[in-house]
Amino acid sequence: MREDDEGVLWIGFTQHKGRNRHPITLAIPIIPELQHYLADDRVGDTTFLMSEYGKPFTAAGVGNRFRKRWDAADLGHCSVHGLRKAAAARLAELGCSEFEIMAITGHQTSKEVTRYTKGASQKLRAASALARLTQPRGPVTSVPPFATRRAAGQSCPATA
């Protein structure tokens, strides 16, 4: 973790998946709510998820710990991978661009992000479209579907 000139705390890491063939290194600002927990003495120098034994969790250990907590909270449908999907969907709901979402989630292509944000994006687009549809408007200036000029025997400008 490092602090920048504006006082924002950043975490830098290499994603575990593909780290040997195609390492992906990310730097992500840490939100204040998480900074509170990272300030705890139980956090290691290079590891911020420590077990009750003061050792870094293994990948399986993290998954098992989350599973126990979710089961205790009757959230058996949740998964660690679901956190990434939920983050991507939440960012999409907030109006973040695909590239902004990719910068946080570490996805490398728009296709990967779209898989996670499709539902959220649809919801956002539908709300935006409805807001436009229901906005107060001035006088109607568009041409009605069947222009009255045709009825009077005049041709439309596009066909004249």
C-alpha positions in Angstrom: 0.0 0.0 0.0 1.2 3.5 -0.7 -0.2 7.0 -0.3 -0.2 9.4 -3.2 0.3 13.2 -3.1 -3.4 13.8 -2.5 -3.5 11.5 0.5 -5.3 8.6 -1.3 -4.2 5.2 -0.2 -3.5 2.7 -3.1 -3.0 -1.0 -3.1 -1.0 -2.6 -5.9 -1.0 -6.3 -6.6 -0.7 -8.9 -9.3 -3.8 -11.0 -10.0 -3.3 -14.6 -8.9 -5.0 -16.1 -12.0 -2.6 -16.1 -15.0 0.3 -14.6 -12.9 2.9 -16.9 -14.5 1.9 -16.6 -18.2 0.2 -13.2 -18.4 0.6 -11.3 -15.2 -1.9 -8.5 -14.6 -0.8 -5.9 -12.1 -3.3 -3.4 -10.8 -3.2 -0.3 -8.6 -6.6 0.5 -7.0 -7.5 3.3 -4.6 -8.7 2.0 -1.3 -12.1 3.3 -0.1 -12.2 4.8 3.3 -14.4 2.0 4.7 -11.7 -0.5 3.9 -8.9 1.7 5.1 -10.4 1.5 8.6 -10.0 -2.3 8.6 -6.5 -2.3 7.0 -5.3 0.0 9.8 -5.8 -2.9 12.1 -2.7 -4.5 13.7 -3.7 -7.9 12.4 -2.9 -6.9 8.9 0.5 -8.0 7.6 3.1 -5.9 5.6 2.4 -7.5 2.3 -0.8 -9.4 3.2 -4.0 -7.9 4.4 -6.1 -11.0 4.8 -4.6 -12.8 7.8 -5.9 -15.9 9.5 -6.5 -16.2 13.3 -3.0 -17.7 13.4 -1.3 -14.6 12.1 -0.5 -16.2 8.7 -1.7 -15.2 5.3 -4.7 -17.1 4.0 -4.3 -19.5 1.2 -6.7 -19.1 -1.7 -8.8 -22.1 -0.5 -8.7 -20.7 3.1 -10.2 -17.4 2.0 -12.9 -19.2 0.1 -13.6 -21.5 3.1 -13.8 -18.6 5.5 -16.2 -16.7 3.3 -18.3 -19.8 2.8 -18.6 -20.3 6.6 -19.7 -16.7 7.1 -22.2 -16.8 4.2 -23.7 -20.0 5.4 -24.1 -18.6 8.9 -25.9 -15.6 7.4 -28.1 -17.8 5.3 -26.4 -16.5 2.1 -25.5 -19.9 0.7 -25.9 -18.6 -2.9 -22.9 -16.2 -2.5 -19.3 -17.0 -3.6 -16.0 -15.2 -3.5 -16.1 -14.9 -7.3 -19.5 -13.3 -6.9 -17.9 -10.4 -5.1 -16.1 -9.4 -8.3 -19.3 -9.7 -10.3 -21.2 -7.7 -7.7 -18.5 -5.0 -7.8 -18.6 -4.8 -11.6 -22.5 -4.6 -11.6 -22.5 -1.9 -8.9 -19.9 0.2 -10.8 -22.1 -0.2 -13.9 -25.2 0.9 -12.0 -23.2 4.0 -10.9 -22.6 4.8 -14.5 -19.0 3.9 -14.8 -17.6 3.2 -18.2 -16.4 -0.3 -19.3 -12.8 0.9 -19.0 -13.3 2.3 -15.5 -14.8 -1.0 -14.5 -12.0 -2.9 -16.1 -9.5 -0.8 -14.2 -11.0 -1.9 -10.9 -11.9 -5.6 -11.7 -8.8 -6.4 -13.7 -10.7 -7.7 -16.7 -8.8 -7.3 -20.0 -11.6 -7.1 -22.5 -15.0 -5.4 -22.8 -16.5 -8.7 -23.5 -15.5 -10.0 -20.0 -17.0 -6.9 -18.4 -20.2 -7.0 -20.4 -20.8 -10.6 -19.1 -21.0 -9.2 -15.6 -22.6 -5.8 -16.2 -25.3 -6.7 -18.8 -28.1 -6.7 -16.3 -27.0 -3.6 -14.5 -26.4 -1.8 -17.7 -29.8 -2.7 -19.1 -31.4 -1.4 -15.9 -29.4 1.9 -16.1 -30.2 2.3 -19.8 -33.9 1.6 -19.2 -34.1 4.2 -16.3 -32.2 6.7 -18.5 -34.6 6.1 -21.4 -37.7 6.5 -19.2 -36.3 9.7 -17.7 -35.9 11.1 -21.2 -39.4 9.9 -22.2 -41.1 11.5 -19.2 -39.2 14.8 -19.2 -41.3 17.9 -19.7 -41.1 19.0 -23.3 -41.7 22.2 -25.2 -43.9 22.3 -28.2 -43.7 19.3 -30.5 -41.5 20.0 -33.5 -41.2 16.6 -35.0 -43.1 15.6 -38.1 -46.1 13.3 -37.3 -46.0 9.8 -38.8 -48.4 10.7 -41.6 -47.7 14.2 -42.6 -50.7 16.3 -43.5 -48.9 17.5 -46.7 -49.4 14.1 -48.2 -53.1 14.3 -47.7 -53.1 17.6 -49.7 -51.4 15.9 -52.6 -47.9 17.2 -51.9 -44.9 15.0 -52.0 -42.6 14.5 -49.1 -39.2 16.3 -49.4 -37.3 13.0 -49.3 -39.2 11.8 -52.4 -39.5 15.0 -54.3 
